[in-house]
Each structure stands twice: as C-alpha cells, then as structure tokens.
C-alpha cells in the first residue's frame, strides 16, 4: 500500500511511522487513520520488527488530534460509528505486539495527546505541549488515560476539567514522559532508545508488553475506556444550545474562528 498521509520506514529492527500532514499540524484525518491502521497491522504481522517509533513531521506538532477542519453534522448512528472507529484506531497501539515509543515534537493535544500517551514510552522535545481541550467544545478525550499513568493526581484532574495544557518538563514530572530533550536532538534520542530496546529479543519483549497491558486490563482499563467512549458518544450527539452555538461557528466560519471562540476566553484569564 502506498501511503499519502504517513511515512513508513524500517531500519534494522525498528519501524518508524511519521504522521505526515505538517501543513495541518498532523491532524488525524480519516485517510491518515486508515493508513495508520494498515501500517500497524503490517507491523503486527512482521517478525522482523522489534520496536516501533511514532513521530510527527515538522517541528510544530506531533499531532493536534482529529481533523476538525472536515467536521460535519452527524446523526446519532454516525457519531457512534465515527467515535468507535477513531477509538479503535488508537487502541491498535495498545494491542500491538511490539512496544511503541512516541517522539513528540511541538503540540500533542486532544487525540494527539492520547496517541502520545497510549504509547509504551514517550520522548518529548523541549517545545512539546500536552493537553486535552475537547471539553471546551462539548466533547471528551478519546481515552481517559491520565489516571492510569499517574493515579489520583489533582493537577491532571484540573487539566481535564479546564482543557489547559502542560509543557514537556511538567509532563516529565508527572511520569507521562520518559525524558525531555532539545528539539534538534529529538529524533536522535528517540531512535537511540528504540535501538536500546531492540537489543532485547522480540519474544520476551512482546510477552512483557502483553503482561503489562493485561495487568491494567485486569484492573479494568478496557472496561473503563469503553464506558468513557460511551459518554463521549452521548455528549457528541447531545442536543445542547451552547454546544450547537460553538459548533455552528466551526461549520459556518471554519477552524480558526472556532478555535478563537473556544479558547479565547481561557487565554484572557
């Protein structure tokens, strides 16, 4: 399959996926997600890939989440199908046999934040910013991940409730990021970590990942995410005047106007 929205390369035992829509800050369009699912399926079936590295093209963003520039009004059934498809696309990282490392440059917000943190490890550039702003436009994050990484952390509750962001160093303090490096060293450092992991034989690596994930699943991770997804679907399909007002700006005036209406009041405080 020829990819138009991602770059895929394999060197030694490391597979590298680059989200390649830098002009759109690597927003996750449906075309990109289809390619992403395909390449992960290919990797999952491969016996010569030991570890996977995911990054974003350009220096401005790892990914700014699902592509709101193509958002349209949808029926309840359409929302259910779209949310489930988006959810399954990111869950493929969790279910993948091989460990996955995120190399985060710039913004990793909304679904981009989820993608970074559902990876097994995360190396962040010093310009990285992480956040879940969806609550500001009457949506929820695709996954409820922070509690599973940091426990009962009051600061991360604040991020969910306000839609605010944190920088790479603060994310590192919370244990969300393995290390923070200069932007011009990001790929080098992430690839060095990938090569170090790849020194271990793939079979015990895969069993270790399976055991780690199963530990979370026994504690209820997948049930919690399914419940969260049902709430997200319900909110997206709910008929609320305030929600309709902000979403109408997106549909009629475009993404820039929508972001100003959504985030402008928070920038003034």
C-alpha positions in Angstrom: 0.0 0.0 0.0 1.3 3.5 -0.9 0.9 6.0 1.9 0.0 9.6 1.3 -0.5 10.8 4.9 2.2 8.9 6.8 5.8 8.0 6.2 6.9 4.4 7.0 10.5 3.2 7.2 12.2 0.3 8.7 15.8 0.2 9.8 17.3 -2.9 11.5 14.6 -3.9 13.9 13.0 -0.5 14.3 9.9 0.6 12.4 9.3 4.3 12.2 5.9 5.9 11.5 5.8 9.6 10.8 2.5 11.4 10.7 2.9 13.4 7.6 0.5 16.3 7.4 2.7 19.1 8.7 0.7 21.8 7.0 -2.3 20.7 9.1 -0.2 20.2 12.2 -0.5 16.4 11.6 -4.2 16.4 12.3 -5.7 12.9 12.2 -7.9 12.8 9.2 -9.9 9.6 8.3 -7.5 8.9 5.5 -4.5 9.2 7.8 -6.1 6.9 10.3 -6.9 4.3 7.7 -3.2 4.3 6.7 -2.2 4.2 10.3 -4.4 1.1 11.0 -3.0 -0.6 7.9 0.7 0.0 8.8 0.1 -1.1 12.4 -1.5 -4.3 11.0 1.5 -4.8 8.8 3.9 -4.3 11.7 1.9 -6.6 14.0 2.3 -9.4 11.4 6.0 -8.8 11.0 8.6 -11.0 12.6 11.5 -8.6 11.9 10.2 -5.5 13.8 11.0 -5.4 17.5 10.0 -1.9 18.4 8.0 0.9 16.8 8.7 4.7 16.8 5.9 7.2 16.1 6.6 10.9 15.5 5.1 13.9 13.6 6.5 15.7 10.5 7.8 19.2 11.0 8.7 20.9 14.3 5.4 22.5 15.2 3.3 19.5 16.2 3.3 15.8 16.9 -0.5 15.9 16.2 -3.3 18.3 17.1 -5.8 15.5 17.2 -8.7 14.6 15.0 -9.1 16.8 11.9 -11.9 19.3 12.9 -11.4 21.1 9.6 -13.5 18.4 8.0 -16.1 18.2 10.7 -19.8 17.9 9.7 -23.1 17.5 11.4 -23.9 13.8 12.1 -26.7 11.6 13.2 -26.5 9.6 16.5 -25.6 6.5 14.5 -23.0 8.3 12.6 -21.4 9.6 15.8 -21.4 6.1 17.2 -19.6 4.7 14.2 -17.1 7.5 14.0 -16.2 7.5 17.7 -15.8 3.7 17.6 -13.6 3.9 14.5 -11.4 6.6 16.0 -11.2 4.8 19.3 -10.2 1.5 17.6 -7.5 3.3 15.6 -5.7 4.5 18.7 -6.3 1.2 20.6 -4.3 -0.6 18.0 -1.2 0.9 19.6 -2.2 -0.6 22.9 -2.9 -4.0 21.4 0.2 -4.1 19.1 2.6 -6.9 19.9 5.7 -4.7 19.8 6.5 -1.9 22.2 5.8 1.6 20.9 7.8 4.8 21.5 6.3 8.3 20.9 8.8 11.0 19.8 6.8 14.2 20.5 7.6 17.5 18.8 5.5 20.5 19.5 1.8 20.2 20.2 0.3 16.9 21.2 -3.2 17.8 22.0 -6.6 16.2 22.0 -6.3 12.8 20.2 -2.7 13.7 19.6 -2.1 13.7 23.3 -3.9 10.4 23.6 -1.8 8.9 20.8 1.4 10.0 22.6 0.4 8.6 26.0 -1.1 5.3 24.8 2.4 4.5 23.5 4.6 2.5 25.9 7.2 5.2 26.2 7.5 8.8 25.3 10.4 11.1 24.5 9.5 14.7 24.3 11.2 17.7 22.7 11.6 20.8 24.9 8.9 22.5 22.8 6.3 19.9 23.4 2.9 20.8 24.9 0.3 18.3 26.0 -3.4 18.9 26.6 -7.0 17.7 26.3 -9.0 20.8 25.3 -12.0 18.8 24.0 -14.2 19.6 27.0 -14.3 23.2 25.8 -16.3 22.3 22.8 -18.6 19.7 24.4 -16.6 16.6 23.7 -14.4 14.2 25.8 -10.9 13.0 25.2 -11.0 9.7 23.1 -9.4 7.9 26.1 -9.3 8.5 29.8 -5.6 7.8 30.2 -4.1 10.1 32.9 -5.5 8.2 35.9 -3.9 5.0 34.6 -0.5 6.7 34.3 -0.4 9.0 37.3 -3.0 7.7 39.7 -5.2 10.1 41.7 -3.4 13.3 40.6 -5.3 16.5 41.4 -3.3 18.6 38.8 -4.3 16.3 36.0 -7.9 16.5 37.1 -7.5 20.2 36.6 -6.3 19.7 33.0 -9.3 17.5 32.2 -11.8 20.0 33.7 -10.3 23.1 32.1 -8.8 21.9 28.9 -5.5 23.6 29.8 -2.1 22.2 28.6 1.2 21.4 30.3 4.7 21.6 28.9 7.2 18.8 28.5 9.0 19.3 31.8 5.8 19.2 33.8 4.7 16.1 31.9 8.0 14.5 32.8 7.5 15.4 36.5 4.1 13.6 36.3 5.7 10.5 34.8 3.9 11.0 31.5 7.2 11.4 29.6 10.4 9.3 29.9 12.8 12.2 29.1 12.8 15.7 27.6 15.5 16.6 25.0 16.2 19.6 22.8 14.1 19.7 19.6 17.1 19.2 17.4 18.1 16.1 19.3 14.6 14.5 19.5 14.9 12.0 16.7 18.4 11.0 17.6 17.4 10.4 21.3 14.2 8.6 20.4 16.0 6.4 17.9 18.7 5.6 20.5 16.1 4.5 22.9 14.4 2.4 20.2 17.7 0.8 19.3 18.4 0.0 23.0 15.0 -1.7 23.4 15.6 -3.5 20.1 18.8 -5.1 21.6 16.4 -7.3 23.6 14.9 -10.3 21.8 11.5 -9.6 20.4 9.8 -12.7 22.1 10.4 -11.7 25.7 9.7 -8.1 24.8 6.3 -9.0 23.4 5.4 -11.2 26.4 6.4 -8.4 28.8 4.2 -5.9 26.9 1.4 -8.4 27.0 1.8 -8.9 30.7 1.9 -5.1 31.5 -1.2 -4.5 29.4 -3.0 -7.4 30.9 -2.3 -6.1 34.4 -4.0 -2.8 33.5 -6.9 -4.7 31.8 -7.4 -6.9 34.9 -7.7 -3.7 36.9 -10.4 -2.6 34.4 -8.6 -0.5 31.8 -10.6 -1.6 28.8 -13.9 -1.6 30.6 -13.2 2.0 31.8 -12.3 3.1 28.2 -15.4 1.5 26.8 -17.5 3.3 29.4 -15.7 6.6 28.7 -16.3 6.1 24.9 -20.0 5.7 25.5 -20.1 9.0 27.4 -18.1 10.7 24.7 -20.6 9.4 22.1 -23.5 10.6 24.2 -22.1 14.1 24.6 -21.2 14.5 20.9 -24.8 13.5 19.9 -26.5 15.5 22.7 -28.6 18.5 21.6 -27.5 21.5 23.7 -27.9 25.1 22.7 -24.4 26.1 23.9 -22.9 23.2 22.1 -24.8 24.0 18.9 -23.7 27.6 19.1 -19.9 26.8 19.2 -20.1 24.0 16.7 -22.1 26.2 14.2 -19.1 28.5 14.2 -16.9 25.6 13.1 -19.4 24.6 10.4 -20.0 28.1 9.0 -16.8 30.1 9.7 -14.1 27.5 9.8 -11.5 26.2 12.2 -9.7 29.4 13.0 -12.9 31.2 14.1 -13.9 28.1 16.1 -10.7 28.0 18.0 -10.9 31.7 18.8 -14.4 31.2 20.2 -13.4 28.0 22.1 -10.1 29.0 23.5 -10.2 32.8 23.5 -12.0 33.2 26.9 -9.4 31.0 28.5 -6.4 33.0 27.1 -7.8 36.1 28.7 -7.7 34.7 32.3 
